[in-house]
Amino acid sequence: MAQTQMALDSLDFDGTVALATKVAPHVDILEIGTPCIKHNGIKLLEVLRAKFPNNKILVDLKTMDAGFYEAEPFYKAGADICTVLGTADIGTIKGVIDVANKYGKKAQVDLINVADKKARTIEVAKLGAHIIGVHTGLDQQAAGQTPFNDLGMVAALNLGVDISVAGGVKAATTQQVKDAGATIIVAGAAIYGAADPAAAAAEITAIAHGGAASAGGAKKFLPWIIGAAVLVLLFTLLGGKKPEATEAPVVEAPAATAPAAEAAPAPAAEVTAPAEAAAPAPEAAPAAEAAPEAAK
């Protein structure tokens, strides 16, 4: 299951709170986008934290310097995740990771515009980064770029960190992003630009969480399909053996009792003896039972 994150990018304070109110029940993480946090400040974080206690909140600081010093006030105010740029000095990245650990929170390293994404991902994962952000920015999206190649590369490293993906994700591509290895799926315009933001958020989350809306939902039924096939095979095999077990006694029993009937010229009183002598007939049962065993 992947988590969903809604990017709140508006500069309007009240508008941001109103939009968050609509989508919060339908997403896992509320993101205060970079323009939004720069314009509205830490007060917006405090309001959202108080209003939505059940959602995680990410503050997209995109810290470039003074990592520990810049991120600490936001963790104190209730942020669960703060971001630091992957292009920052390694000491800056470590500072955000350290302060996140101090408060039991998480640090996300954003790979936007990082030249060697593979090398930087390995480096920050060793430092203890909790989340790697595969991020195709708005300007890059306008130029036709997508996050899929970078996502595949990061996922293939198997570093044991969460992978967040942002960059034009919508309901139609959510399953593809999830299958490619994303554990956090970020949607912005696909939700706030929809006629019904709550419904759009719910649709994306249903796919991310593995609901019926998932285009690859059939995969989860594969174990049941295999199990059903095995049961059908077992019933077929058992059904094939059953007639053999019932036919043997029917044929053998008369043959075993026939001599007893011929040897009965004696008076009626003596007939009981051969009848009792017919008792060995059940002993023929082991022979009948042995037939299936020999056939195995």
C-alpha positions as CSV (number, residue, x, y, z in Angstrom):
1,M,0.0,0.0,0.0
2,A,1.2,3.5,-0.9
3,Q,0.3,6.7,1.0
4,T,-1.2,9.7,-0.6
5,Q,0.0,13.3,-0.2
6,M,-2.0,16.4,-1.2
7,A,0.1,19.5,-2.2
8,L,-1.4,22.7,-0.9
9,D,0.2,25.3,-3.2
10,S,-2.1,28.3,-2.8
11,L,-0.8,31.6,-1.4
12,D,-4.2,32.3,0.2
13,F,-4.2,31.4,3.9
14,D,-8.0,30.8,4.3
15,G,-8.3,29.2,0.9
16,T,-5.6,26.7,1.9
17,V,-7.4,25.8,5.1
18,A,-10.7,25.5,3.3
19,L,-9.2,23.1,0.6
20,A,-7.4,21.1,3.3
21,T,-10.7,20.7,5.1
22,K,-12.2,19.1,2.0
23,V,-9.4,16.7,1.2
24,A,-8.0,15.8,4.6
25,P,-10.3,12.9,5.2
26,H,-9.3,11.4,1.9
27,V,-5.5,11.6,2.0
28,D,-2.7,10.5,4.4
29,I,-0.4,13.5,4.2
30,L,-1.1,17.2,3.9
31,E,1.8,19.1,2.3
32,I,2.3,22.8,2.8
33,G,4.0,23.6,-0.5
34,T,7.1,25.8,-0.8
35,P,5.3,28.9,-2.1
36,C,2.6,28.4,0.5
37,I,4.9,28.1,3.5
38,K,7.0,31.0,2.4
39,H,4.0,33.3,2.0
40,N,2.0,32.2,5.1
41,G,4.7,31.2,7.5
42,I,4.7,28.8,10.5
43,K,1.3,30.1,11.6
44,L,-0.4,28.1,8.8
45,L,1.4,24.9,10.0
46,E,0.1,25.5,13.6
47,V,-3.5,26.0,12.3
48,L,-3.4,22.8,10.1
49,R,-1.8,20.8,12.9
50,A,-4.6,21.7,15.4
51,K,-7.4,21.2,12.8
52,F,-6.2,17.9,11.3
53,P,-4.7,15.7,14.1
54,N,-5.1,12.5,12.1
55,N,-3.1,13.6,9.1
56,K,0.7,13.8,8.8
57,I,1.9,17.2,7.7
58,L,4.9,17.8,5.4
59,V,6.4,21.2,5.2
60,D,8.2,21.6,1.9
61,L,11.0,23.9,3.1
62,K,13.5,22.8,0.4
63,T,16.2,23.8,2.8
64,M,19.5,24.7,1.2
65,D,21.6,25.8,4.2
66,A,21.5,25.8,8.0
67,G,19.6,22.5,8.0
68,F,19.2,21.9,11.7
69,Y,18.5,25.5,12.5
70,E,15.9,26.1,9.8
71,A,14.0,22.9,10.2
72,E,13.8,22.7,14.0
73,P,11.0,25.3,14.6
74,F,8.8,23.5,12.1
75,Y,9.2,20.1,13.8
76,K,8.4,21.9,17.1
77,A,5.3,23.4,15.6
78,G,4.0,20.0,14.5
79,A,5.5,19.1,11.2
80,D,6.0,15.3,10.7
81,I,8.3,15.7,7.6
82,C,10.5,18.6,6.4
83,T,12.3,18.6,3.1
84,V,15.9,19.5,2.3
85,L,17.3,19.8,-1.2
86,G,19.5,17.0,-2.5
87,T,21.7,19.7,-4.1
88,A,22.5,21.1,-0.6
89,D,25.8,20.5,1.1
90,I,26.0,17.1,2.8
91,G,26.3,18.8,6.1
92,T,23.1,20.7,5.6
93,I,21.3,17.5,4.7
94,K,22.7,15.8,7.8
95,G,21.5,18.7,9.9
96,V,17.8,18.1,8.8
97,I,18.2,14.4,9.3
98,D,19.6,14.9,12.8
99,V,16.9,17.3,13.9
100,A,14.2,15.1,12.5
101,N,15.6,12.2,14.6
102,K,15.7,14.5,17.7
103,Y,11.9,15.0,17.5
104,G,11.0,11.5,16.3
105,K,10.1,12.9,12.8
106,K,11.3,12.3,9.3
107,A,13.5,14.1,6.8
108,Q,12.9,14.0,3.0
109,V,15.7,14.6,0.6
110,D,14.4,16.2,-2.6
111,L,16.3,15.1,-5.8
112,I,15.0,18.0,-7.9
113,N,17.9,19.2,-10.2
114,V,20.4,16.8,-8.6
115,A,22.9,15.9,-11.4
116,D,23.9,12.4,-10.2
117,K,20.7,11.2,-8.5
118,K,21.9,7.7,-8.0
119,A,25.1,8.7,-6.1
120,R,23.3,11.3,-4.0
121,T,20.5,8.9,-3.1
122,I,23.0,6.3,-1.9
123,E,24.9,8.9,0.1
124,V,22.0,10.4,1.9
125,A,20.4,7.0,2.6
126,K,23.7,6.1,4.4
127,L,23.3,9.3,6.5
128,G,19.8,8.1,7.6
129,A,17.4,10.0,5.3
130,H,13.9,8.7,5.8
131,I,12.4,9.6,2.5
132,I,13.8,10.2,-1.0
133,G,11.8,12.6,-3.0
134,V,11.7,11.9,-6.7
135,H,10.4,15.3,-7.9
136,T,9.8,16.6,-11.4
137,G,9.2,20.3,-10.9
138,L,6.5,22.4,-12.6
139,D,8.9,24.0,-15.0
140,Q,10.3,20.5,-15.9
141,Q,6.8,19.2,-16.4
142,A,6.1,22.1,-18.8
143,A,9.2,20.9,-20.8
144,G,7.7,17.4,-21.0
145,Q,9.6,15.6,-18.3
146,T,8.1,12.9,-16.0
147,P,9.4,11.3,-12.8
148,F,9.2,7.7,-14.0
149,N,12.9,7.1,-15.1
150,D,14.2,8.5,-11.8
151,L,11.7,6.6,-9.8
152,G,12.7,3.3,-11.4
153,M,16.4,4.0,-10.7
154,V,15.8,4.9,-7.1
155,A,13.5,1.9,-6.5
156,A,16.0,-0.5,-8.0
157,L,18.6,0.5,-5.4
158,N,16.6,-1.2,-2.7
159,L,17.9,1.1,0.1
160,G,15.0,0.5,2.5
161,V,13.8,4.1,2.5
162,D,10.4,5.5,1.5
163,I,10.2,6.9,-2.0
164,S,8.0,9.9,-2.6
165,V,7.0,10.8,-6.2
166,A,5.7,14.2,-7.3
167,G,5.3,15.6,-10.8
168,G,2.0,15.6,-12.6
169,V,0.6,12.5,-10.9
170,K,-3.1,11.9,-11.4
171,A,-5.7,9.1,-11.0
172,A,-4.8,7.7,-14.5
173,T,-1.1,7.3,-13.6
174,T,-1.3,6.5,-9.8
175,Q,-1.2,2.7,-10.4
176,Q,1.8,3.1,-12.7
177,V,3.6,5.2,-10.1
178,K,2.8,2.7,-7.3
179,D,3.9,-0.3,-9.4
180,A,7.2,1.4,-10.1
181,G,8.0,1.5,-6.4
182,A,6.6,4.7,-4.9
183,T,5.5,4.5,-1.3
184,I,4.2,8.1,-1.1
185,I,2.2,9.4,-4.1
186,V,1.9,13.2,-4.3
187,A,-0.9,14.9,-6.2
188,G,-1.5,18.6,-6.5
189,A,-3.3,20.0,-9.5
190,A,-5.1,16.7,-10.1
191,I,-6.9,17.4,-6.8
192,Y,-7.1,21.1,-6.3
193,G,-7.9,21.6,-10.0
194,A,-10.7,19.1,-10.0
195,A,-14.4,20.1,-10.0
196,D,-14.7,18.0,-6.8
197,P,-11.4,18.0,-4.9
198,A,-12.6,15.5,-2.3
199,A,-13.8,13.0,-4.9
200,A,-10.5,13.3,-6.8
201,A,-8.5,12.8,-3.7
202,A,-10.6,9.8,-2.7
203,E,-10.1,8.2,-6.1
204,I,-6.4,8.6,-6.1
205,T,-6.2,7.2,-2.5
206,A,-8.4,4.2,-3.4
207,I,-5.9,3.3,-6.1
208,A,-2.8,4.0,-3.9
209,H,-4.2,1.9,-1.0
210,G,-5.0,-0.9,-3.4
211,G,-8.8,-0.5,-3.6
212,A,-11.1,-1.8,-6.3
213,A,-10.4,1.3,-8.4
214,S,-6.8,0.1,-8.9
215,A,-6.0,-0.7,-12.5
216,G,-3.8,-3.5,-11.3
217,G,-6.2,-4.7,-8.7
218,A,-6.4,-8.1,-10.3
219,K,-3.0,-8.9,-9.0
220,K,-4.3,-9.2,-5.5
221,F,-6.7,-12.0,-6.5
222,L,-3.9,-14.1,-8.0
223,P,-3.4,-16.2,-4.8
224,W,-7.1,-16.9,-4.7
225,I,-7.2,-18.0,-8.3
226,I,-4.2,-20.3,-7.7
227,G,-5.9,-21.7,-4.6
228,A,-9.1,-22.4,-6.5
229,A,-7.2,-24.2,-9.3
230,V,-5.5,-26.4,-6.7
231,L,-8.8,-27.3,-5.1
232,V,-10.3,-28.2,-8.5
233,L,-7.4,-30.4,-9.2
234,L,-7.6,-32.2,-5.9
235,F,-11.3,-32.8,-6.3
236,T,-10.7,-34.2,-9.7
237,L,-8.0,-36.6,-8.5
238,L,-10.1,-37.7,-5.5
239,G,-13.1,-38.1,-7.7
240,G,-11.2,-40.3,-10.0
241,K,-10.1,-42.7,-7.2
242,K,-13.4,-43.0,-5.5
243,P,-15.1,-45.3,-8.0
244,E,-12.1,-47.8,-7.7
245,A,-12.7,-48.0,-4.0
246,T,-16.4,-48.8,-4.3
247,E,-16.2,-51.1,-7.3
248,A,-13.8,-53.6,-5.7
249,P,-16.1,-54.8,-2.8
250,V,-19.1,-55.1,-5.2
251,V,-17.2,-57.4,-7.5
252,E,-15.2,-59.4,-4.9
253,A,-18.0,-60.0,-2.3
254,P,-20.1,-62.3,-4.4
255,A,-17.1,-64.3,-5.5
256,A,-16.1,-64.9,-1.9
257,T,-19.5,-66.1,-0.8
258,A,-20.3,-68.3,-3.8
259,P,-18.6,-71.4,-2.4
260,A,-20.5,-71.1,0.8
261,A,-23.8,-71.2,-1.0
262,E,-22.9,-74.4,-3.0
263,A,-21.7,-76.2,0.2
264,A,-25.1,-75.8,1.8
265,P,-27.1,-79.1,1.1
266,A,-27.3,-79.6,4.9
267,P,-30.5,-79.1,6.9
268,A,-31.6,-75.6,7.8
269,A,-29.9,-75.8,11.2
270,E,-26.5,-76.4,9.5
271,V,-26.9,-73.5,7.1
272,T,-25.9,-71.1,9.9
273,A,-22.4,-72.5,10.0
274,P,-21.6,-71.7,6.4
275,A,-23.2,-68.3,6.9
276,E,-20.9,-67.7,9.8
277,A,-18.1,-69.0,7.7
278,A,-18.9,-66.3,5.3
279,A,-17.5,-63.9,7.9
280,P,-14.0,-64.0,6.2
281,A,-15.6,-61.9,3.5
282,P,-14.7,-58.7,5.3
283,E,-11.1,-59.9,5.2
284,A,-11.3,-59.3,1.4
285,A,-11.6,-55.6,2.2
286,P,-7.9,-55.1,2.8
287,A,-7.3,-56.5,-0.6
288,A,-9.7,-54.1,-2.1
289,E,-8.1,-51.3,-0.1
290,A,-4.8,-52.3,-1.3
291,A,-5.8,-51.8,-4.9
292,P,-5.8,-48.0,-4.8
293,E,-2.5,-48.0,-3.0
294,A,-0.9,-50.1,-5.7
295,A,-2.3,-47.7,-8.3
296,K,-0.6,-44.7,-6.7
